[in-house]
Amino acid sequence: MADILIVERRGAVDWVTLNRPERLNAINQPMSEALLAYFEARRRDTEARVIVLAGAGRAFCSGADLKAGGQPDALRDGPNGDWMLRDTLKAMRACPQPIVTLVQGAAAGGGLAFALASDIVVAGASAAFHPAFIKIGLSGSELAVSWRLQRTLGISRAREMLLTGEPMGAEEAWRTGLVSKVVPDEALAAEGERLAQAMLKAAPDALRVSKRTFDATLEGVSFDAALELEERGQIQMIRAGRAAATAS
């Protein structure tokens, strides 16, 4: 049986691939466990500096594997709360590496949540972003999807998307700022590589400090608090640069 999560380290970049293409990379218990273990292990990983997340086959991730119900590999947390998936999303934000997610085909439900928990989303021309939750008998949003969508799309468009469950195509996702760009599906990997290599030109620790500061300022802090947080990050980088220069 092929690995359900493929992790390939290329220099300082981890390429992480959801690998259930026959099920459109739907999330089952083994995949959920593998993702959580992977992202939690990155918290103190100083070798990997960027993570590229992708899905094998024609879709990024179609969300929870609803057809696995009653089988040993079905997601177990649903009736009691999405604890493992919530922990995975928190681990994605807590790990110091910027995460670039490459989306072709469906990013639905939990798959949409994974994309929105990354730092940069690049869409293939076939990408479609589905909230999906309300169409399967759930409330309009979970896994913090509403938190990101309302900040990105604005209240009216985000709530339309969440309350109808209708998908958003790649071009609208680009126009509204949900993704950074749209490329042909076959160019996704090359664009992921380009972005990763561009980020690796940053000074040591710059990516980690930047990601932490971006998240802190996104939480609704005041302008003065944002200035303070960003200044502390810069002081840390300046001091690290001086120490490096002294050591050399």
C-alpha positions, -999 to +999 in steps of 0.1 A: +000+000+000+014+034-010+021+059+017-010+080+025+012+110+030+044+114+009+071+136+024+101+144+003+128+167+016+146+187-012+173+207+004+155+230+028+121+224+013+096+197+023+073+186-004+042+170+013+017+152-009-018+139+001-018+105-016-053+091-019-059+101-056-085+073-060-106+091-034-097+126-044-074+127-014-104+125+010-094+127+047-096+094+066-082+086+100-047+075+088-043+106+067-055+128+096-030+111+120-002+114+094-008+151+088-009+159+125+023+140+133+041+157+104+032+193+112+037+189+150+072+175+142+081+206+123+077+229+153+114+224+162+127+214+128+155+238+118+164+220+086+131+225+067+125+262+060+096+260+036+068+235+031+049+229-001+016+210+003-001+194-026-025+166-036-019+137-059-041+132-089-068+155-101-079+171-068-062+187-039-085+173-012-122+166-013-127+169+025-137+142+050-141+107+035-178+103+040-179+070+022-156+055+049-183+056+075-184+024+095-150+013+083-118+010+104-102+040+086-131+064+090-125+097+108-133+091+145-136+126+159-167+139+141-194+132+167-173+145+195-157+175+178-129+177+151-101+175+176-075+159+154-082+182+124-083+212+147-050+203+162-036+198+127-047+233+116-032+248+147+001+229+141+002+243+106+000+278+120+024+270+148+052+255+127+078+281+117+079+272+081+058+291+056+034+267+039+027+270+001-004+250-009-009+240-045-046+234-054-059+216-085-094+204-087-114+204-055-104+219-022-136+211-003-146+210+033-115+200+054-094+203+022-105+240+020-096+244+056-061+230+049-056+254+021-068+284+041-045+274+070-015+278+047+004+310+040+003+311+003-023+294-020-016+289-057-045+277-078-044+256-109-069+265-136-091+236-125-092+246-089-126+249-071-130+260-035-160+244-018-171+252+017-193+221+014-203+219+051-239+232+048-246+208+019-239+177+041-261+187+069-236+207+090-236+243+099-222+267+073-187+266+085-162+248+107-125+244+111-121+282+112-130+285+075-153+314+083-124+332+101-102+333+070-129+338+044-146+368+060-112+384+064-103+377+028-135+380+008-155+405+030-186+396+050-212+395+022-193+373-003-179+350+024-213+345+039-229+339+005-203+312-001-207+296+033-245+297+034-250+283+000-221+259-002-215+270-038-179+266-050-156+294-061-136+289-092-099+297-097-103+331-115-127+345-088-104+332-061-076+352-076-098+383-081-109+383-045-074+375-030-082+340-019-052+328-039-020+346-050-021+335-086-036+311-111-014+289-133-021+260-156-024+228-136+007+214-151+027+245-139+017+242-102+048+223-091+071+247-109+054+276-093+057+260-059+094+255-065+099+291-076+082+304-045+101+281-022+134+291-037+125+328-036+118+325+002+150+306+008+169+337-001+158+353+032+182+355+061+182+326+087+151+329+110+135+356+088+108+333+076+100+321+111+099+356+126+078+369+097+052+341+099+048+346+136+045+384+132+020+381+104-003+359+124+000+381+155-010+412+136-039+394+118-055+388+152-070+423+153-043+440+174-041+478+174-018+497+151+005+505+180+007+468+190+015+459+154+043+484+153+057+469+186+055+433+174+071+441+140+099+462+157+107+433+181+110+410+151+133+433+133+155+439+164+158+401+166+169+399+130+193+428+133+210+413+164+212+379+147+229+396+117+254+414+139+262+382+158+267+364+125+290+392+112+310+391+145+314+353+143+327+355+107 
